[in-house]
Amino acid sequence: MDSTILLFLLQDGVTNGAVYALLGFALVLVFTVTRVIFIPQGEFVAFGGLTYAALRAGKIPSTVPLLMILAGVALLAGLWARRRTWSNAAAAKDVALTLAMPVLVWLITRALGSASRPAAVDVLLTIAIVAPMGPYLYRFAFEPLAEASVLTLFIAAVAVHLGMTAMGLAFFGAEGLRAPPLIDGGITVGPLLVTGQSIAVYVTVLVLIIALWLLFGYTLPGKALRATAINRAGANLVGISTAMAGRVAYGLAAIIGAISGILIVPTTTLYYDSGFLVGMKGFVAAIVGGLASYPLTGLAAIAIGTAEAFSAFHASAYKEVIVFALVMPVLLLRSLGAGQSHDEEE
Amino acid sequence: MLPRPLALALLAVLAVVPMLGVFPPFWVTLADNIGLAALIAMGLVLLTGVGGMTSFGQAAFVGFGGYTTAYLTTVAGWSPWLSLPASMLVTGLAALILGLLTVRLAGHYLPLGTLAWGISLYYLFGRIDLLGRHDGISGIPAPTVFGHSLIEPRAMYPVIWGMVALAALATVNLLNSRTGRAIRALRGHAEMARSFGVDKARTKLLVFVYAALLAGVSGWLYAHLQRAVNPTPFGIIPGMEYLFMAVIGGAGQVGGAILGATVVIVLKDILQRVTPAIFGADLQFEAVVFGAVILATLQFARNGLWPRLAELFLAPPSPWTPTAAEPLPTRPPAPDAGGPLLVLDDVTKRFGGLTAVNTVSFSVGRGEIVALIGPNGAGKSTTFDLITGVQTLTSGSVAFDGVPFVDATPNAVAARGIGRTFQHTKLVADMSVLENVAIGAHQRGTSNAVSSILRLDRAEEARLLWEAQRQIERTGLAQYAATQAGALALGQQRIAEIARALALDPRLLLLDEPAAGLRHFEKVALAELLRGLKAEGMTVLLVEHDMGFVMGLVDRIVVLDFGSKIAEGRPEDIRTDPAVIEAYLGGVE
């Protein structure tokens, strides 16, 4: 292997790893705030990528009707939860708040039609379509189970994953989609061509990390999320709504997922079910970070991206076998550090 | 309400129906598929529902069973019946290797681990040339019986459901045995089980391999029913579906596995036939409905459908009292080594910079009742953990009967004859008091999983249960022997814990705050029980907060404060000791 290939593989690995890092952050966020091991994170990636590709091609993405359906189910769950303390005014507010976003994006997408527009518009629209899915999912699948054990929540997450993948097939079909690069061309650094696409990925990931850091460090909602992550009961006692914290966490996770999808879809053809494997790799990174540490998760994600790039080069058929087999030693190490307390949870 | 034997007989009659010619072939195939899934779900009942280990990877073990027989019967030309043990052997070995890693994973890392190797193995099956890569292996022969080929799904039906019946019998036998009680204590009470001699890692591994073997048998059946295998049914999505079957059915009971498999497979089949007609052919709506059903089950019937149904239609099992059996062998009386029974010498425990217990020395004489007291944070519980092997000593030594413990573990401490109770009572809530107390006698029995499945353990089992019954009677809980432990009041739970410790045939009884949370008359009864035990020659060390309870009962008191011993002596001396008064009430400035 010469140095050019080495550098190329490294670039490839770091680019992929950066996206895994984002997903890893989202998973850590969701887990610490709501204790859900969020398997469906990958669906946001697939839906984000597919939505962006469809918008670029001037089509109305199938996620728009999907968003309607999810909003409807979330609304029903919300109204069902109100059945004992029913009031028409509160119910009307629920209807208006839940349905506003899907109706709005539907109107905008229709108005834009196939007119040519800058990529940034499509990026924003993609985020607007995918982001509300997070809170909707939380509303009907996880909020009613908020006090259940981690394992029950985990099983619920897997059920949501199955349902979402099937919805993906229903709405997008089995065909894959791909979008044009976010930035054309590239710059040459020594022997290495750094593509505009890679630069777009690095910049986006850096900006997002800084944005998250500002959010958690300097804003009240961010601090409320941190408080909930550290101590649910305590946060509740000082007036932080844990249900609200959960919705914000899922909203952020959906936004991160959508952006990851937009970053991937110019380089890889995405299918309705592509999200799972991408999400799982973010997962592996999150596990290395103990589902708690953001910096460790980021480092691990880069390492996984690089390991994947190299194993793809040397033994491409065994890429997935190798990446997932590497999880076991990490889990074992984590378990040794975790001590006994984990086992005694019923 | 149906009596249970009658319900079983009805089921057996019902099971014959698909063998009749009038039963439509389509439904026979469906019944075959239910049987295949029920086998896997039954493994999950034991692994997840009872043992508390959630696995998404069971489909991979189906793959090991299926591929082994596929390869051996096509390439190597073996008879299918000969390849059945080979399939089980390969599955068992794979489970042993994966299990050694998996059962060591803590908490939610365990299901994540099964997800990881589940995905990894699925891709591996599809990459191996020997196994036909993505196309798999086809042309697998059907098994024959006396020259009669079982090529029809109807002919395979009795084979499949015969295996299900055998597996159900084996699982029920295993659960109602010495090993079964250890398995049932794994979820949430593994540490308690360890202090009665249960080997936690080995018991977990046993359950893991057992569940995998059931999946492997299902894989063998699948290969010969389909007569072709490829990686798809052994992936992570089928693995998730098997887990869902167990959850929907009710992950704690054998009946739940069969019910869950039936519900899921019939539901999927109906959805697959009905939804294309409504929504068009390429809409996989069944998975959406399927996900919704799971969510609804989790939200409205978290314990699954089986317990609900059983409550409606089945008569509760009749309460049962063990009959007199030959008593278990008792601990040989130790040669009187003279000197005290338990000696702590300069015992020290540091957690990082914090010294929780600092050079504490005291002893407990034979036949004495000694109390360890002190304010909150004095180091009482840590001292207790050091004696019972839950924590390891930083320095100093603990000697029992003149022989020091080296690297004490809860298992080793139990083997030496130290029985204990817990500050927060640790009884398995869905087991009867009798079964809970029988866990105490675990290390006095020797039967293993195989002998339990074959019911060769019945003589020993009768002796173990009789011992438990005797200890229950001795502690005055006889009327609650058949009650679920979760239904006992706190005071009764504390007594049941003492009965369990006595079932160990202990030479020293360690009681961790036995009077905490007890009402006055319960404390009086407890003190009476302890005096009685002392009169029989039992040695007792107890940690206690309740001074009134301690004063009238014990021979000597050891007082700890801030990790150090500040006083030791008879109750009446401790009551007037200035250092003790200062520790408890604060000094006079």
Interface residues (C-beta under 8 A of the other chain):
Chain A: I37 F140 A141 P144 L145 A148 V150 L151 T152 F154 I155 A156 V158 A159 V160 H161 L162 G163 M164 T165 A166 M167 L169 A170 G173 A174 L277 M280 F283 V284 I287 A317 Y318 E320 V321 F324 A325 V327 M328 L331 L332 R334 S335 A338 G339 Q340 H342 D343 E344 E345 E346
Chain B: T54 F56 L101 R104 L105 A106 G107 H108 Y109 P111 L112 G113 L115 A116 W117 I119 S120 Y123 L124 R127 R187 G188 H189 A190 E191 I237 M240 L243 F244 V247 F279 D282 L283 Q284 F285 E286 A287 V288 F290 G291 A292 I294 L295 L298 Q299 R302
